[in-house]
Structure formats: C-alpha cells, structure tokens
C-alpha cells in the first residue's frame, strides 16, 4: 500500500494574511465546510492569539467541523498556546501548531535570543501545548535559511518533548527544489528519533517554486504538505493545494504516496475562496483557471477530439469542472433547484435560505435566458452575504448616463431599517453611485480595489464586482453580483461598508 500524504490546508490562516483577504467568522466557517467536503485532513483555522475576532473564528470552525482536524497556530509562548488550546477545545479532533524562528538572521535581529535560548523555548512550548492535546506540530520558522546542524538539534529536542509533526517551512521562498528536497532527506537521516514524527513542509512562492519545492520534499520523505486554495498567501502566496494534489494523483508512477482528497470538490473550493477574498483566479492558472482545460489550437483540438489524452493529462470532471449547463428555467420547480444545488456541492444552512435563494433564482431566470452552474454558485454566495448582519442595505438605485452629459445617480439606502436618499454626479455611473452612497454613510474609507468579472458568457451574463476598502488599518472586501453591473457595484460597496461597520471583522493578523 502507498503512504498517505496528509493535506494541511492553511487558507484560513496563512492565506488570510494576504492584505485584503481578511475574512469574517461566517466566511471562515463557509470555507471550512467546503474543505471538509473535499476531505482535507487538517484545517488550520487561524491565529487565535492575534485578536478576539480570530479567536472566535477558530472556535466557530472547531465547533462545526467533525471530519477534519482543526488546527490553530501559536507562537512559542504560553499565553499564545493557551489561547489556541481554548479555541480548539470544542473540536472533534484538534491540533496546536507552535513555532519559533531558527535562522541566524531571525534569532539575532527579530527574537534577540541565543540558539540555546531558542531550543529551550521550543521545548517548553511543545510541552506546554501537550497539556491541551497530544496532537502537537512544531515549525522552525525560516528553516530554509537555517543551519542544518542547528535544525537537527532543535528538532530532535522537540520530538523528545512530544511533537508528532515537524513542519519545515521555506518561509521566504528562498530555496530551490533540489536543495530543499536534500534538506528534508538530511534531516530525516541525521535526527536519531526522526521515525517518531511526520515530516511536513510549508513553502512560499516568492520565486514561483512553492509547488516544486513541496513536491521535491515529498519525493524525499515528507508526508504532510501545507498549502492553500488557489495558492493564496502572504506576498507571492503559498503552494497551491490543487496543484499539489493533482500532481501527486496524476504522477502515481513517481510518487510513493497519495492523498485522500475528493478532487471533484476542487473547483467549487477555488470559486468560493476567490469570491470571499476578492482574489480572482487568473485564466491560465493550473487546474482551476478558466483556460486550464480549453483548447484553441487546431492541432490540439483535433488531437483531443480523436483521443482526449493526446493533450489532456487529467479529466476536467475529476477536479469539478462541468460542461453541463443548468437547464432549469423560470418554470422549474423548487425540488429540481435543490437537487442541482446538491449536485454542485452547494449547502445552504436552512430552509429559509433555500427559499430565499430559490426566489432570487426565479428573478434571475426572468432576466436571462440561460442559467449556468456559475450563476447558481453566485446566488449561493450572495445568499450567504445577505444572511450576515446588514447595517446598510440597498433599497433602490437610479443612474443616468449619456454621451456629453455628466453621469448622475440617485440612491436609497436603509440604515438600520431607516431609509435615506441621496444623489450625486460622478465621472461615471459607478462613481456617481458610490459618491451618493458615501454622502449617506460618511464612512471615510479609502477605495483600494474595484474589480469586475463576468460570471458566465454573453451580454446578459451576471457581473461579479469586488470592492476593497481600507480604514484605520483594516482592509475588507465586498462582493455583489447582478445582471446590471452598476447595481452589482453598489451591492459590493455596501457589503464592504457593512464589514467595516461590523465589530466581528478583524485586523490583519500581523497588525
């Protein structure tokens, strides 16, 4: 039998540390449920000591996830570890992941500790974490630039202290595949008690090598990979889960291991994370990009038509792509609607949510002739957004834009249920709408990003708008979709403003 390759997803922790990717508690739970459906082994839900909001988010994930291990990260400090232990207390299976830097530059410049002090602190942290759970992971931060002799010393000590997983991070994306793989092999060979722990890797993508480095490590004995959906993460991101999983699955002739991931859930997870974070997936992204299984060259098209494997090494259906259009229309029934949602892996939390989504589906079917699966996923995302507390709600919007005239918008917004109206000119209809909304809410927020993507093809397609706002060190995303792009823009702007108003939203973990 082949070894099990453990998939450790850190989208909710390291992925969230991308500026602008901060998530609410409800959004984290939605993504965690999708990761559980995908059969991810370990979900790193956050950094509980970073803020009260992050503590509550990790706790919420721990309380609802039953089939995956829920992990919280903590610095090698007793107060961090205790906070993490409290957050994962309700998990069916919980893990504490503690870390301390081990590279010379980090120990000297950041920690201002001697190597002996770092080893002592690491051992103390692991032993303290064991008071909460037997499932303890230790990471020597910046291992990729650490002295191998020192790594052997500290890792041997933490294994003796009770760490069952040793994660070797290439924190700054500095390593090359051959070099990083050799490091894993060296550590496994030289550490006397290495057989008592699972070796893991966590690679960043600063040089575009995160996936390559991770796979090199797996070939050299690592049996856990830390990764994120869509490669989301700090700076240039992390190793992409979908690429790791499909590389190992596709090249079983090379890898002596395989994952337990339900790959048919990959595309759904990718779209959910992109929608919530506002980080769109580039069309030529491997596995989950819109062009990943598209063929335009005549030679390629001819080959695929004759035999798929001439130009495709994977089946699109295996990762969740579907060529099937949703044939339901305005005359379709509620049961057929629910059945298609289930087939797409879309789970709404209550009958009330299903009824509301079905009503909005009927409205959409009146606006456009064909309804696609992507439209349903956007409807479900909008439904989840509407269930969040709405301090500001769009009641109506009227815009006037014509050649040679200044665009003008009139908007009615409900503020805590009380309707207020305003109007404004602007450089365009969207600008006028945003200015009119601002005259009501007086947020003082700075617009950092305005992005529009078509959900499906055609001039009647829904547009999905992402807005990123910042205020007082907080960065939030808002999303909205509609067949009218100006209305979608107003929805996304108000969604972001609601997040800024909400005290459940937290600051960036490193602030």
KELOBA-297715 format. One record per residue (C-alpha): x, y negated, z; residue number from 1; residue in three letters. Coordinates in Angstrom, 1 decimal. Each point is the difference from the previous one (the first is absolute). Layout:
BEGIN
SITE        u        v        w    nr   rest
SITE        X        Y        Z   NUM    Ala
...
# end
This chain:
BEGIN
SITE        u        v        w    nr   rest
SITE      0.0      0.0      0.0     1    Unk
SITE      1.1     -3.5     -0.7     2    Unk
SITE      0.7     -2.5      2.8     3    Unk
SITE     -2.7     -2.6      0.8     4    Unk
SITE      1.0     -3.6     -0.9     5    Unk
SITE     -1.7     -2.2      2.6     6    Unk
SITE     -1.4     -3.2     -1.4     7    Unk
SITE      0.2     -2.9      2.5     8    Unk
SITE     -2.0     -3.0     -1.3     9    Unk
SITE      0.9     -3.4      1.3    10    Unk
SITE     -2.2     -2.2     -2.1    11    Unk
SITE     -1.8     -1.3      3.1    12    Unk
SITE      3.3     -0.9      1.7    13    Unk
SITE      2.9     -0.7     -2.3    14    Unk
SITE     -2.3     -0.6     -3.0    15    Unk
SITE     -1.8     -2.6      2.0    16    Unk
SITE      3.2     -1.9      0.7    17    Unk
SITE     -0.1     -1.3     -3.6    18    Unk
SITE     -0.8     -3.7      0.4    19    Unk
SITE     -3.7     -0.3     -0.9    20    Unk
SITE     -0.8      3.7      0.5    21    Unk
SITE     -1.2     -0.3      3.6    22    Unk
SITE     -3.2      2.0      0.6    23    Unk
SITE     -2.9     -0.2      2.4    24    Unk
SITE     -0.9      2.8      2.3    25    Unk
SITE     -2.9      1.1     -2.2    26    Unk
SITE      2.2      0.0     -3.1    27    Unk
SITE      2.6      2.1      1.7    28    Unk
SITE     -2.6      2.6      1.0    29    Unk
SITE     -1.3      0.1     -3.6    30    Unk
SITE      3.4      0.7     -1.4    31    Unk
SITE      0.8      2.5      2.8    32    Unk
SITE     -3.2      2.0     -0.8    33    Unk
SITE      1.1      0.1     -3.7    34    Unk
SITE      3.5      1.2      1.1    35    Unk
SITE     -1.7      2.7      2.1    36    Unk
SITE     -2.1      1.1     -3.0    37    Unk
SITE      3.2      0.2     -2.0    38    Unk
SITE      1.4      2.3      2.8    39    Unk
SITE      2.9     -2.2      0.9    40    Unk
SITE      1.8      1.7      2.9    41    Unk
SITE      0.9     -3.1      2.1    42    Unk
SITE     -1.5     -3.5     -0.2    43    Unk
SITE      2.2     -2.7      1.5    44    Unk
SITE     -2.8     -2.4      1.0    45    Unk
SITE      2.0     -3.0      1.3    46    Unk
SITE      2.2     -1.6      2.5    47    Unk
SITE     -2.2     -0.2      3.2    48    Unk
SITE      2.4     -2.3      1.9    49    Unk
SITE      0.0     -2.6     -2.8    50    Unk
SITE     -3.4     -1.5      1.0    51    Unk
SITE     -3.3      0.8      1.6    52    Unk
SITE     -1.5      0.2     -3.4    53    Unk
SITE      2.4      2.7     -1.1    54    Unk
SITE     -0.4      1.9      3.2    55    Unk
SITE     -3.8      0.0     -0.6    56    Unk
SITE      0.5      1.1     -3.6    57    Unk
SITE      2.2      2.9      0.9    58    Unk
SITE     -2.4      1.1      2.7    59    Unk
SITE     -2.9     -0.2     -2.4    60    Unk
SITE      1.8      2.2     -2.5    61    Unk
SITE      1.0      2.5      2.8    62    Unk
SITE     -3.6      0.2      1.2    63    Unk
SITE     -1.5      1.0     -3.4    64    Unk
SITE      2.7      2.0     -1.8    65    Unk
SITE     -0.2      3.8      0.8    66    Unk
SITE      1.8      1.8     -2.7    67    Unk
SITE      3.3     -2.0     -0.2    68    Unk
SITE      2.5     -0.9      2.7    69    Unk
SITE     -0.2     -3.7      0.9    70    Unk
SITE      3.3     -1.7      0.8    71    Unk
SITE      0.9     -3.4      1.5    72    Unk
SITE      3.5     -1.6     -0.3    73    Unk
SITE      1.8     -1.5      3.0    74    Unk
SITE      3.4     -1.5      0.6    75    Unk
SITE      2.2      1.9      2.5    76    Unk
SITE     -1.6     -1.9      2.9    77    Unk
SITE     -2.1      1.4      2.7    78    Unk
SITE     -2.7     -2.7     -0.4    79    Unk
SITE     -0.3      0.6     -3.7    80    Unk
SITE     -0.2      3.8      0.5    81    Unk
SITE     -2.6     -0.4      2.7    82    Unk
SITE     -2.1     -2.2     -2.3    83    Unk
SITE      0.3      2.5     -2.8    84    Unk
SITE     -0.9      2.9      2.4    85    Unk
SITE     -3.1     -1.8      1.0    86    Unk
SITE     -1.0     -0.7     -3.6    87    Unk
SITE      0.2      3.7     -1.1    88    Unk
SITE     -1.4      1.4      3.2    89    Unk
SITE     -3.3      0.9     -1.7    90    Unk
SITE      1.5      1.7     -3.1    91    Unk
SITE     -0.7      3.7     -0.6    92    Unk
SITE      3.8      0.1     -0.9    93    Unk
SITE      2.2     -2.9      0.9    94    Unk
SITE      3.7     -0.9     -0.5    95    Unk
SITE      2.3     -2.7      1.3    96    Unk
SITE      2.6     -1.3     -2.4    97    Unk
SITE      2.8     -1.9      1.8    98    Unk
SITE      3.0     -1.6     -1.6    99    Unk
SITE      3.2     -2.0      0.7   100    Unk
SITE      2.6     -1.4     -2.4   101    Unk
SITE      3.3      1.9     -0.5   102    Unk
SITE      1.9     -1.8     -2.7   103    Unk
SITE      3.0     -2.1      1.2   104    Unk
SITE     -1.5     -3.3     -1.3   105    Unk
SITE     -3.4      0.7      1.7   106    Unk
SITE      1.6      1.1      3.3   107    Unk
SITE      2.3     -3.0      0.1   108    Unk
SITE     -2.0     -2.8     -1.5   109    Unk
SITE     -3.6      0.9      0.9   110    Unk
SITE      0.0      2.3      3.0   111    Unk
SITE      3.2     -1.4      1.5   112    Unk
SITE      0.6      3.5      1.5   113    Unk
SITE      2.9      2.3      0.0   114    Unk
SITE     -0.3      3.5     -1.6   115    Unk
SITE      0.0      1.6      3.4   116    Unk
SITE     -2.9     -2.2      1.1   117    Unk
SITE     -1.9      0.8     -3.2   118    Unk
SITE      0.3      3.8      0.6   119    Unk
SITE     -1.1     -0.5      3.6   120    Unk
SITE     -3.0     -2.0     -1.0   121    Unk
SITE     -1.0      2.4     -2.7   122    Unk
SITE      0.1      3.0      2.4   123    Unk
SITE     -1.9     -1.9      2.6   124    Unk
SITE     -2.7     -1.0     -2.6   125    Unk
SITE     -0.5      3.5     -1.2   126    Unk
SITE     -0.3      1.4      3.5   127    Unk
SITE     -2.5     -2.8      0.9   128    Unk
SITE     -2.1      0.8     -3.1   129    Unk
SITE     -0.1      3.6      1.0   130    Unk
SITE     -2.1     -1.0      3.0   131    Unk
SITE     -2.7     -0.9     -2.4   132    Unk
SITE      0.3      2.8     -2.6   133    Unk
SITE      2.2      2.9     -1.1   134    Unk
SITE     -0.1     -1.3     -3.5   135    Unk
SITE      2.8     -2.6     -0.1   136    Unk
SITE      1.9     -1.3     -3.0   137    Unk
SITE      3.2     -2.0      0.1   138    Unk
SITE      1.5     -2.3     -2.6   139    Unk
SITE      3.5     -1.5     -0.1   140    Unk
SITE     -0.9     -3.3     -1.7   141    Unk
SITE      2.3     -0.8     -2.9   142    Unk
SITE      1.4      3.5     -0.1   143    Unk
SITE      1.0     -0.5     -3.6   144    Unk
SITE      2.7     -2.5      1.1   145    Unk
SITE      0.9      1.8      3.3   146    Unk
SITE      3.2      1.9      0.8   147    Unk
SITE     -0.7      3.8     -0.6   148    Unk
SITE      2.0      0.9      3.1   149    Unk
SITE     -2.2     -2.3      2.2   150    Unk
SITE     -3.2      1.4     -1.7   151    Unk
SITE      1.0      3.5      0.9   152    Unk
SITE      0.7     -1.0      3.6   153    Unk
SITE     -3.3     -1.9      0.6   154    Unk
SITE     -2.2      2.5     -1.9   155    Unk
SITE      1.4      3.0      2.0   156    Unk
SITE     -0.7     -2.0      3.2   157    Unk
SITE     -3.7     -0.8     -0.9   158    Unk
SITE     -0.7      3.6     -1.1   159    Unk
SITE      1.2      1.1      3.4   160    Unk
SITE     -2.3     -2.6      1.5   161    Unk
SITE     -3.0      1.4     -1.8   162    Unk
SITE     -0.3     -1.6     -3.4   163    Unk
SITE     -1.6      2.5     -2.4   164    Unk
SITE      0.4     -2.1     -3.2   165    Unk
SITE      3.0     -2.0     -1.0   166    Unk
SITE     -0.7     -2.6     -2.6   167    Unk
SITE      2.9     -1.4     -2.0   168    Unk
SITE     -0.9     -3.3     -1.4   169    Unk
SITE      1.6     -1.9     -2.9   170    Unk
SITE     -1.4     -3.1      1.6   171    Unk
SITE      1.4     -2.5     -2.6   172    Unk
SITE     -0.1      2.2     -3.1   173    Unk
SITE      3.8      0.0     -0.2   174    Unk
SITE      0.8      3.7     -0.8   175    Unk
SITE      0.3      1.9     -3.3   176    Unk
SITE     -1.7      3.4     -0.4   177    Unk
SITE      3.2      2.1      0.0   178    Unk
SITE      1.4     -1.8      3.0   179    Unk
SITE     -3.3      0.1      2.0   180    Unk
SITE     -0.5      3.7     -0.7   181    Unk
SITE      3.5      0.7      1.1   182    Unk
SITE     -0.6     -1.9      3.3   183    Unk
SITE     -3.0      2.3      0.8   184    Unk
SITE      2.0      3.1     -0.8   185    Unk
SITE      2.9     -1.2      2.2   186    Unk
SITE     -2.3     -0.8      3.0   187    Unk
SITE     -1.7      3.4     -0.2   188    Unk
SITE      3.4      1.8     -0.2   189    Unk
SITE      1.8     -2.0      2.7   190    Unk
SITE     -2.6     -0.4      2.7   191    Unk
SITE      0.2      3.2      2.2   192    Unk
SITE     -3.8      0.0      0.9   193    Unk
SITE     -1.3     -1.3     -3.4   194    Unk
SITE     -2.0      3.2     -0.4   195    Unk
SITE     -2.3     -1.2      2.9   196    Unk
SITE     -1.3     -3.0     -1.9   197    Unk
SITE     -1.6     -0.9     -3.4   198    Unk
SITE      2.0     -2.4     -2.1   199    Unk
SITE     -2.0     -2.8     -1.5   200    Unk
SITE      0.9     -3.0     -2.3   201    Unk
SITE     -1.4     -3.5     -0.4   202    Unk
SITE      1.4     -1.8     -3.0   203    Unk
SITE     -0.5     -3.6     -1.2   204    Unk
SITE     -0.1     -1.0     -3.6   205    Unk
SITE      2.4     -3.0     -0.1   206    Unk
SITE      2.0      1.5     -2.8   207    Unk
SITE     -3.0      1.9     -1.5   208    Unk
SITE      1.3      3.3      1.4   209    Unk
SITE     -2.3      0.8      2.9   210    Unk
SITE     -1.7      3.0     -1.7   211    Unk
SITE      3.3      1.3     -1.5   212    Unk
SITE      1.7     -0.3      3.4   213    Unk
SITE     -2.9      1.8      1.8   214    Unk
SITE      0.0      2.8     -2.5   215    Unk
SITE      3.8      0.4      0.2   216    Unk
SITE     -0.5      0.3      3.8   217    Unk
SITE     -2.7      2.7     -0.5   218    Unk
SITE      2.4      2.0     -2.2   219    Unk
SITE      2.5     -0.2      2.8   220    Unk
SITE     -2.3      1.3      2.7   221    Unk
SITE     -2.3     -2.8      1.1   222    Unk
SITE     -3.5      1.3      0.7   223    Unk
SITE     -1.9     -3.2      0.7   224    Unk
SITE     -0.2     -3.0     -2.2   225    Unk
SITE     -1.3     -3.4      1.2   226    Unk
SITE     -1.8     -1.8     -2.8   227    Unk
SITE     -2.9     -2.4     -0.9   228    Unk
SITE     -2.8     -0.1     -2.5   229    Unk
SITE      1.0     -2.0     -3.1   230    Unk
SITE      3.5     -0.4      1.5   231    Unk
SITE     -1.3     -2.9      2.2   232    Unk
SITE      2.4     -1.4      2.6   233    Unk
SITE      2.4     -2.6      1.1   234    Unk
SITE      2.1     -1.8     -2.7   235    Unk
SITE      0.0      2.3     -3.0   236    Unk
SITE     -2.0      2.6      1.7   237    Unk
SITE      0.3      3.6      1.1   238    Unk
SITE      0.1      3.4     -1.7   239    Unk
SITE     -3.3      0.5     -1.8   240    Unk
SITE     -2.0      2.9      1.5   241    Unk
SITE     -1.6      0.9     -3.4   242    Unk
SITE      3.4      0.2     -1.7   243    Unk
SITE      1.6      2.1      2.7   244    Unk
SITE     -2.9      2.5      0.2   245    Unk
SITE     -0.4      0.4     -3.8   246    Unk
SITE      3.8      0.3     -0.6   247    Unk
SITE      0.2      2.8      2.5   248    Unk
SITE     -3.3      1.6     -1.3   249    Unk
SITE      1.1     -0.3     -3.7   250    Unk
SITE      3.6      1.2      0.5   251    Unk
SITE     -0.6      3.2      2.1   252    Unk
SITE      2.8      1.5     -2.0   253    Unk
SITE      2.4     -2.3      1.8   254    Unk
SITE     -1.5     -0.6      3.5   255    Unk
SITE     -0.1      2.7      2.6   256    Unk
SITE     -3.1     -1.6      1.7   257    Unk
SITE     -3.4     -1.4     -0.8   258    Unk
SITE     -2.5     -2.3      1.7   259    Unk
SITE     -3.6      0.7      1.2   260    Unk
SITE     -1.3     -3.2     -1.6   261    Unk
SITE     -3.3      0.1     -1.9   262    Unk
SITE      1.3     -1.8     -3.1   263    Unk
SITE     -3.4     -0.6     -1.4   264    Unk
SITE     -0.5     -2.8      2.6   265    Unk
SITE      3.1     -1.9     -1.0   266    Unk
SITE     -1.6     -2.5     -2.5   267    Unk
SITE     -2.8     -0.7      2.5   268    Unk
SITE      2.5     -0.8      2.7   269    Unk
SITE      2.0     -2.2     -2.4   270    Unk
SITE     -3.0     -2.0     -0.9   271    Unk
SITE     -1.2     -0.4      3.5   272    Unk
SITE      3.4     -1.3      1.2   273    Unk
SITE      0.3     -2.4     -2.9   274    Unk
SITE     -3.4     -1.3      0.6   275    Unk
SITE      0.5     -0.6      3.7   276    Unk
SITE      3.5     -1.5     -0.2   277    Unk
SITE     -0.4     -1.9     -3.2   278    Unk
SITE      3.2      1.5     -1.4   279    Unk
SITE     -1.1      1.1     -3.5   280    Unk
SITE      1.6      3.1     -1.6   281    Unk
SITE      2.0     -0.7     -3.1   282    Unk
SITE     -1.4      1.7     -3.1   283    Unk
SITE      3.2      2.0     -0.6   284    Unk
SITE      0.3      1.2      3.6   285    Unk
SITE      0.7      3.7      0.1   286    Unk
SITE     -2.9      2.3      0.9   287    Unk
SITE     -2.5     -2.8      1.0   288    Unk
SITE      0.5     -2.7     -2.6   289    Unk
SITE     -2.7     -0.5     -2.6   290    Unk
SITE      2.4      1.0     -2.8   291    Unk
SITE      1.5      3.0      1.8   292    Unk
SITE     -1.9      2.5     -2.2   293    Unk
SITE     -0.6     -2.2     -3.0   294    Unk
SITE      1.5      0.6     -3.5   295    Unk
SITE      0.2     -2.6     -2.7   296    Unk
SITE      2.8      1.3     -2.2   297    Unk
SITE     -1.4      2.0     -2.9   298    Unk
SITE      2.6      2.7      0.5   299    Unk
SITE     -0.9      0.4      3.6   300    Unk
SITE     -3.8      0.0     -0.7   301    Unk
SITE      0.5      2.7     -2.6   302    Unk
SITE      2.1      2.1      2.4   303    Unk
SITE     -2.5     -0.3      2.9   304    Unk
SITE     -3.0      0.9     -2.2   305    Unk
SITE      1.8      3.1     -1.2   306    Unk
SITE      1.3      1.0      3.5   307    Unk
SITE     -0.2     -2.2      3.1   308    Unk
SITE      3.3      1.1      1.4   309    Unk
SITE      1.9     -1.4     -3.0   310    Unk
SITE     -0.1     -3.4      1.7   311    Unk
SITE     -1.6      0.5      3.3   312    Unk
SITE      1.7      1.7      2.9   313    Unk
SITE     -3.0     -0.4      2.3   314    Unk
SITE     -3.8      0.1     -0.5   315    Unk
SITE     -1.7     -3.3      0.6   316    Unk
SITE     -2.8      1.8      1.8   317    Unk
SITE      2.4      1.5      2.6   318    Unk
SITE      0.8     -3.4      1.5   319    Unk
SITE     -3.6     -1.3     -0.1   320    Unk
SITE     -0.3     -1.6     -3.4   321    Unk
SITE     -3.3      0.6     -1.8   322    Unk
SITE     -1.0     -0.7     -3.5   323    Unk
SITE     -3.7      0.5      0.8   324    Unk
SITE     -2.2     -3.1      0.0   325    Unk
SITE     -2.7     -0.2      2.5   326    Unk
SITE     -3.2      0.5     -2.1   327    Unk
SITE     -2.4     -1.2      2.7   328    Unk
SITE     -1.8     -3.2     -0.8   329    Unk
SITE     -2.8     -2.2      1.4   330    Unk
SITE     -2.5      2.9     -0.2   331    Unk
SITE      2.2      2.4      2.0   332    Unk
SITE     -1.0      1.2      3.4   333    Unk
SITE      1.6     -0.4      3.4   334    Unk
SITE      1.0      3.7      0.3   335    Unk
SITE      1.9      0.0     -3.3   336    Unk
SITE      1.8     -3.2      1.2   337    Unk
SITE      1.0      1.6      3.3   338    Unk
SITE      1.2      3.1     -1.8   339    Unk
SITE      2.3     -2.0     -2.3   340    Unk
SITE      1.4     -1.9      3.0   341    Unk
SITE      0.8      3.4      1.7   342    Unk
SITE      1.7      1.3     -3.2   343    Unk
SITE      2.2     -3.1      0.0   344    Unk
SITE      0.9      0.5      3.7   345    Unk
SITE     -1.8     -3.3      1.0   346    Unk
SITE     -1.3      0.3      3.5   347    Unk
SITE     -2.4     -2.7      1.4   348    Unk
SITE     -0.4      0.1      3.8   349    Unk
SITE     -3.8     -0.1      0.2   350    Unk
SITE     -3.3      0.4     -1.8   351    Unk
SITE     -0.4     -3.8      0.3   352    Unk
SITE      3.3     -0.5     -1.9   353    Unk
SITE     -1.1      2.5     -2.7   354    Unk
SITE     -3.4     -1.7     -0.4   355    Unk
SITE      1.7     -3.4     -0.3   356    Unk
SITE      2.6      1.3     -2.5   357    Unk
SITE     -2.8      1.6     -2.1   358    Unk
SITE     -1.9     -3.2     -0.1   359    Unk
SITE      3.1     -1.8     -1.2   360    Unk
SITE      0.6      2.7     -2.6   361    Unk
SITE     -3.5     -0.6     -1.4   362    Unk
SITE      0.7     -3.7     -0.2   363    Unk
SITE      3.3      0.7     -1.9   364    Unk
SITE     -1.7      2.5     -2.3   365    Unk
SITE     -2.4     -2.9     -1.1   366    Unk
SITE      3.1     -2.1     -0.9   367    Unk
SITE      2.1      2.4     -1.9   368    Unk
SITE     -0.9      2.9     -2.3   369    Unk
SITE      2.6      2.6      1.1   370    Unk
SITE      1.0      0.7      3.6   371    Unk
SITE      3.5      1.5      0.5   372    Unk
SITE      1.5      1.8      3.0   373    Unk
SITE      2.1     -3.0      0.6   374    Unk
SITE     -3.1     -2.1      0.4   375    Unk
SITE     -1.2      2.4      2.7   376    Unk
SITE      3.3     -0.3      1.8   377    Unk
SITE     -0.2     -3.8     -0.1   378    Unk
SITE     -3.6      0.2      1.3   379    Unk
SITE      1.1      2.2      2.9   380    Unk
SITE      2.9     -2.4      0.8   381    Unk
SITE     -2.4     -3.0     -0.1   382    Unk
SITE     -2.4      1.9      2.3   383    Unk
SITE      2.7      0.6      2.6   384    Unk
SITE      0.9     -3.7     -0.2   385    Unk
SITE     -3.6     -1.1      0.5   386    Unk
SITE     -0.2      2.2      3.2   387    Unk
SITE      2.7     -2.1      1.6   388    Unk
SITE     -1.1     -2.9      2.0   389    Unk
SITE     -0.8     -2.9     -2.4   390    Unk
SITE      0.4     -3.4      1.6   391    Unk
SITE     -0.2     -1.6     -3.5   392    Unk
SITE     -2.3      1.5     -2.6   393    Unk
SITE     -0.7     -1.1     -3.6   394    Unk
SITE     -3.6     -0.9     -0.5   395    Unk
SITE      0.1     -1.6     -3.5   396    Unk
SITE      2.4     -1.5     -2.4   397    Unk
SITE     -0.6     -2.1     -3.1   398    Unk
SITE      2.8     -1.2     -2.3   399    Unk
SITE      0.0     -2.2     -3.0   400    Unk
SITE      3.0      0.1     -2.5   401    Unk
SITE      0.0     -1.3     -3.5   402    Unk
SITE      2.5     -1.3     -2.5   403    Unk
SITE      1.1     -3.6      0.8   404    Unk
SITE     -1.8     -0.1      3.3   405    Unk
SITE      1.3      0.4      3.6   406    Unk
SITE     -1.1      3.3      1.5   407    Unk
SITE     -2.4     -0.3      2.9   408    Unk
SITE     -1.2      2.5      2.6   409    Unk
SITE     -2.8      0.0      2.5   410    Unk
SITE      0.1      2.7      2.7   411    Unk
SITE     -2.1      1.0      2.9   412    Unk
SITE      1.8      1.9      2.8   413    Unk
SITE     -1.6      1.5      3.1   414    Unk
SITE      2.2     -0.8      3.1   415    Unk
SITE     -1.1      2.2      2.8   416    Unk
SITE     -3.4      0.3     -1.7   417    Unk
SITE     -0.5     -3.8     -0.5   418    Unk
SITE      0.0     -1.0     -3.6   419    Unk
SITE      2.2     -2.9     -1.2   420    Unk
SITE      0.4     -1.5     -3.4   421    Unk
SITE      2.8     -1.8     -1.7   422    Unk
SITE      1.2     -0.9     -3.5   423    Unk
SITE      3.3     -1.0     -1.6   424    Unk
SITE      1.8     -0.6     -3.2   425    Unk
SITE      3.1      2.0     -0.9   426    Unk
SITE      2.6      0.8     -2.6   427    Unk
SITE     -2.1      3.1     -1.0   428    Unk
SITE     -3.1      1.7      1.2   429    Unk
SITE      1.9      2.1      2.6   430    Unk
SITE      1.9     -3.0      1.3   431    Unk
SITE     -3.3     -1.9      0.3   432    Unk
SITE     -1.6      2.9      1.9   433    Unk
SITE      2.9      0.3      2.4   434    Unk
SITE      0.1     -3.7      0.7   435    Unk
SITE     -3.8      0.0      0.7   436    Unk
SITE      0.4      2.9      2.4   437    Unk
SITE      2.9     -1.7      1.7   438    Unk
SITE     -2.1     -3.1      0.6   439    Unk
SITE     -2.3      2.2      2.0   440    Unk
SITE      2.4      2.2      1.9   441    Unk
SITE      2.9     -2.4      0.4   442    Unk
SITE      2.4      2.9      0.4   443    Unk
SITE      3.3     -1.8     -0.6   444    Unk
SITE      1.3      3.3     -1.6   445    Unk
SITE      2.6      0.1     -2.8   446    Unk
SITE     -0.8      2.0     -3.1   447    Unk
SITE      2.9      2.2     -0.8   448    Unk
SITE     -1.4      2.4     -2.6   449    Unk
SITE     -2.9      0.1     -2.4   450    Unk
SITE     -0.1      3.1     -2.1   451    Unk
SITE     -2.7      1.4     -2.4   452    Unk
SITE     -0.2      3.6     -1.3   453    Unk
SITE     -2.7      1.5     -2.1   454    Unk
SITE     -1.4      3.2      1.7   455    Unk
SITE     -1.0      1.6     -3.3   456    Unk
SITE      0.2     -1.0     -3.7   457    Unk
SITE     -2.5     -2.1     -1.9   458    Unk
SITE     -1.2     -3.6      0.2   459    Unk
SITE     -2.7      1.1      2.4   460    Unk
SITE      2.6      1.5      2.4   461    Unk
SITE      0.1     -0.9      3.6   462    Unk
SITE      2.9     -2.2      1.0   463    Unk
SITE      1.8      0.7      3.2   464    Unk
SITE      1.6     -3.1      1.6   465    Unk
SITE      2.6      0.0      2.7   466    Unk
SITE      0.7     -3.2      2.0   467    Unk
SITE      2.9     -0.3      2.5   468    Unk
SITE     -0.2     -2.8      2.7   469    Unk
SITE      2.5     -1.0      2.6   470    Unk
SITE     -0.5     -2.1      3.1   471    Unk
SITE      2.0     -0.3      3.2   472    Unk
SITE      2.3      2.9     -0.8   473    Unk
SITE     -2.8      2.3     -0.9   474    Unk
SITE     -0.5      1.4     -3.5   475    Unk
SITE     -3.2      1.6     -1.1   476    Unk
SITE     -1.5      1.4     -3.2   477    Unk
SITE     -3.5     -0.2     -1.2   478    Unk
SITE     -1.7      2.0     -2.8   479    Unk
SITE     -3.2     -0.4     -2.0   480    Unk
SITE     -1.5      1.5     -3.1   481    Unk
SITE     -2.8     -1.0     -2.3   482    Unk
SITE     -0.7     -0.1     -3.8   483    Unk
SITE      0.2     -3.8      0.4   484    Unk
SITE      3.6     -0.8      0.8   485    Unk
SITE     -0.7     -3.4      1.7   486    Unk
SITE     -2.4      1.8      2.4   487    Unk
SITE      2.6      2.7      0.6   488    Unk
SITE      2.5     -2.8      0.8   489    Unk
SITE     -2.3     -1.6      2.5   490    Unk
SITE     -0.6      3.3      1.7   491    Unk
SITE      3.7      0.8      0.3   492    Unk
SITE      0.7     -3.5      1.3   493    Unk
SITE     -2.7      0.3      2.7   494    Unk
SITE      1.2      3.6      0.9   495    Unk
SITE      3.5     -1.4      0.7   496    Unk
SITE     -1.4     -2.9      2.0   497    Unk
SITE     -2.0      2.5      2.1   498    Unk
SITE      3.2      1.8      0.7   499    Unk
SITE      1.7     -3.2      1.1   500    Unk
SITE     -2.9     -0.7      2.2   501    Unk
SITE     -0.1      3.5      1.6   502    Unk
SITE      2.2      0.6      3.0   503    Unk
SITE      0.3      3.7     -0.9   504    Unk
SITE      2.4     -0.9     -2.8   505    Unk
SITE      3.6     -0.1      1.2   506    Unk
SITE      3.2     -1.7     -0.9   507    Unk
SITE      2.8      1.8     -2.0   508    Unk
SITE      1.5      2.7      2.2   509    Unk
SITE      3.4     -1.7      0.1   510    Unk
SITE     -1.2     -3.4      1.0   511    Unk
# end
